[in-house]
Amino acid sequence: MSSGGWRVLLWDDDVNSVATVAFVLHRVVGLALGTALDLPHEVDSRGVAEVGCYDNLEDAEVTAARMQVFGLHSGVVPA
């Protein structure tokens, strides 16, 4: 863990639509609308995108869990 903290990542899947991912990122995770609309396209093209970086592991895990409840493939990795 070089810089400290925890990154929440979102991986691509063949199940969730761009609209569903954007909705979850904006309304459930709390990302700004523009970011929530851009990230699904980044995930689709790169296979993964960073949703956020947190100092506290518990905050990162809560964010990942909120996405997982909606069927998104998310997880927490060291920053």
N, C-alpha and C positions, 0 to 999 in steps of 0.2 A: 504494500500500500504506500505508494510514493507521495501523493499529495494529501492523503487523508480523506476521510469521507466515504460516501457510498453513492454509487450511480444506479439509477433505476433505468433498466433497458426494456424495450419493447421489441419483440421479434415478429417477423412476418408469419402469416398463416394463410391458408386457403379458405378459411371459414368466414371471417369477419369482413364486412364491407368497410370501405373508406368512411362512409357516413356513421357507422356504428363506432368505429375507432375514434373519429373526431368528436362524437357526442360524449363518449366516456372520458376522453382527455380534457374536454372543456367543462362539462357539467359535473363529472364525478371527481376527477383529479384536480380541476381548478386551473388548468392552463388557459392563457389568453386565447381568444377565439382564433386569431391568425396563426398562432403556433399550433393549436389543436387541428387546424385544417391543413397545415403544411406537413406535420409529422407523419401522417399515414402514407403520404406519397414518398417520403424519405424511407420509411420502413419497407414499402413496396419495392423501391429501386435498390436499396442497399442491403435489405434483409434484416436490418436492426437499426434502431435509433435510440438515443438517450432522451428519456422523458424528463429527468431532473437529476440533480446532484445534492445530496443531503449530508450534513455533518453528523447527524444522529442515525444510527442503524434502524432504530424503531420507526422513525419517520419514513425512511426509505421502504421498509417492509410494509408499512400501512399503505403507502401509495401503490406498491406492486400488488398488494392483496386487493385493493379496490378495483384494479384493472382485471385481476384474475376472476373476480366474482362475475364479471361480464364476459368471461371466456377469452380474454386477451392473454397472449403469451408474454408475460413480463417476469422480471426477476431483478435481484439486487446483486451487484458485484462491487468489489473494492474500487475506489477511484484511483 
